[in-house]
Amino acid sequence: MSVSRVRTGILLLQCLITGTLCTAFTFTEEPAERAAKSDGYCSRILRAQGAKKEGYNEFRLRVEGDPENYQSGSTYRVTLFASHNAYFRGFTLIALKEGREGDNDDDYAGNFQIIDEEETQFMTNCPPAVTESTPRRRTRIEVFWTAPPSGSGCVVLKASIVQKKIIYFQDEGSLTKRMCEKEPLFGEATDKPLLDCCACGTAKYRVTFYGNWSEKMHPKDYPRRANHWSALIGASHSKNYVLWEYGGYSSDGVKQVAELGSPVKMEEEIRQKGDDVLTVIKMKAQWPAWQPLNVHSLAGGLQEVLPRAAPSAEFSVDRTRHLMSFLTMLGPSPDWDVGLSAEDLCTKECGWVQKVAQDLIPWDAGTDSGVTYESPNKPTIPQEKIRPLTSLDHPQSPFYDPEGGAITPVARVVVERIARKGEQCNIVPDNVDDIVADIAQEEKEEDDTPETCIYSNWSPWSACSSSTCEKGKRMRQRMLKAQLDLSVPCPHTQDFQPCMGPGCSDEVDASTCMMSEWITWSPCSASCGTGTRSRERYVKQFPEDGSICTLPTEETEKCTVNEDCSPSSCLVTEWGEWDICSATCGLGMKRRERMVKTPPADGSVCGAEVVEVEKCMMPECHTIPCLLSPWSDWSDCSVTCGKGSRTRQRALKSPLELGECAEELEQVEKCMLPECPMDCILTEWSEWSECNKSCGKGHIIRTRMVKMEPQFGGNACPETVQRKKCKIRKCSRGGANSDERRRRKEARERRRSKQGREEGGEEQAGCKMKPWSAWTDCTKLCGGGIQERLMTAKKRFKSSQLSSCKERKEIRACNVHPC
């Protein structure tokens, strides 16, 4: 064991064990053998005796959410902090099973986890206990505590602190926290039926939401940039209305909350339910999900870190609308949210529940199939039922546990009754007297800014515009960081308040003595060693009743300028004011300076420090993620028929100066409309045929073929046969018999010539042709079709040219009779 680890905790324990009063600390290294664990060392801490100061409440031990019960295996944030202007240098924190003395290892309950190793460590000689890492002034420490297994019973967390005197472990009061084991997590299937409420009057509740989703608690794939809780939306309602439920299907409003974090649609659905809803419950979004600490500057450059304020809202219930439901999105996520469904605030004894504290695990809305925080959109088709996430859902899930353990809660909700109105009819008397004449909203500063507007914290109030007792104004400002919905305006970036000059008051009592502000301290009276300094103020207005003003007008205090006044020392001035912090948010540095007034008399080098630097903490830095609008509707298809494409867009909401956003702003997908109409397609017209008469008036025809029939409502096919009159020569006036004989003779000669060609083929220059092929079938049964036949080359002579043996084709009309 390194001797450097035996520090304040050992000294604190020595003080506790011996009962001595440690009024000052000299932190020195202890021999290594002192660090060896001794039997019963922890129990000696618990049995330490001494004078306890009654009513000491400057220090407080707090478990976040102030739960009365713990969930086995769940982890809680435990805070030890000083109120007002107090501070402490050392502390010890331990958790015991109720009624145990700490003599055995089995007496200790749960396990602590260190958050900041520079602030806290496990005690060397008592490993279950936590103590400070370095001795210095502090106002707050935080650790995590994991609750013990089921069946451990009640647990007591105890703390001691060391300031200028020891505050011992307390069996009750602000340094002790008692919690007992609670029933299973909300999220497990239950068959609890909703009963009719028999309570009388109305009750008013405050619901407070504590987000425990952080990188420390859920380290796997934790989204550092974009983590947030969406705006919370819910209602107090009757059993006739279901906002959401285990095993049900998500409405459009639930889907928008779970996927987009938008409460707009859900609020519309709630307000449409009329008399089934009594109160709409709303809370603002939280960016980031793990909220920063509230840091307040104190006099003298000190800073006080207070517990962060959790968002809350108030609502009412009555006999018919005694259920409470809400939802908020865990973002970013595919469709994950947390909430309560139909929490009944009416008791079977006809009273109103006093308090509900519930750990929350994430739910799957059943509308998206993503498995990680930042999975791309993958709609679940068909939609699935709402169910709680489990640790065995998918190996890529951030909550995956191969052993199938319970998911660590991501949030906690506390619902507390704050007032009742009207005649009550409890069967069992209520032990809290909170009946009021009116359940009107308490007078407070109403924040009516939309949930879609994300602001910075308010700046401190400016000085009053009036330096006298005349009325003036003071102002504070905040910055609009993001506007999630451009259609909803974001007002109130400035706030004004009436004020009066220093020492003035709006309501002046006749005996009030109005004083000015204190003037700055005078220089120290001594240039070396300890002296005094003073400051003054004056009476601005004497009491109107003529009484004497007894308030002091001068203050004096000791001051030390140069502790070393030897000849080898140098004289320096007092320290100047601290410079502003080097950071505008988060951790920074500040410095102050002083000057050498007189160098050492013996001529040596002045060894006094003239520059002092220390850390300073400003409000937590907020990293605004890629804040995007919802996707627009898909555009019309790029074509009016057939295959095309369509697009949709979304807009970047966060300021460009916060960095480049890699998310896509446009998507394109294919679209298919009904097939386009296709008109009839025809071949070109054939050549005109020979005249059908050898003399006198006749006709010739030409045809064309249908290549493709009309489809999908296209234009019908036009005519495929055309006729035209023809006249070769006049017929002779001889008898009909001679004309007929001549025509028959000519026809016989043509047939003989044709038969000869078909049998022997024809000879062209350079090649011998095959006979004509048979006529093809007519293309139509009626209305005019065409037939074709071909003649191809049979033999090509050596001396022939390629162009001398071309194929020949003849076309004739057929079936020309009307259909």
Beta strands, then each sheet from edge to edge (+ up, - down):
strand 1: 59-63
strand 2: 69-70
strand 3: 75-82
strand 4: 90-97
strand 5: 111-114
strand 6: 120-122
strand 7: 130-132
strand 8: 140-146
strand 9: 155-162
strand 10: 166-167
strand 11: 176-181
strand 12: 202-211
strand 13: 228-229
strand 14: 232-237
strand 15: 277-283
strand 16: 294-297
strand 17: 303-306
strand 18: 312-317
strand 19: 323-331
strand 20: 336-344
strand 21: 355-360
strand 22: 363-364
strand 23: 387-388
strand 24: 411-421
strand 25: 435-436
strand 26: 453-455
strand 27: 472-477
strand 28: 480-483
strand 29: 494-499
strand 30: 514-515
strand 31: 529-536
strand 32: 539-541
strand 33: 554-562
strand 34: 571-572
strand 35: 587-593
strand 36: 596-598
strand 37: 611-617
strand 38: 643-649
strand 39: 666-672
strand 40: 681-682
strand 41: 697-703
strand 42: 706-708
strand 43: 721-727
strand 44: 763-764
strand 45: 767-769
strand 46: 785-791
strand 47: 793-796
strand 48: 808-814
sheet 1: 1+ 3- 8+ 5-
sheet 2: 2+ 11+ 9- 4+ 7- 6+
sheet 3: 2+ 11+ 9- 10+
sheet 4: 18+ 12- 24+ 21-
sheet 5: 18+ 12- 24+ 25+
sheet 6: 13+ 19- 14+ 15-
sheet 7: 13+ 19- 20+ 22- 23+
sheet 8: 16+ 17-
sheet 9: 26+ 28-
sheet 10: 27+ 29-
sheet 11: 30+ 32-
sheet 12: 31+ 33-
sheet 13: 34+ 36-
sheet 14: 35+ 37-
sheet 15: 38+ 39-
sheet 16: 40+ 42-
sheet 17: 41+ 43-
sheet 18: 44+ 45- 47+
sheet 19: 46+ 48-
end
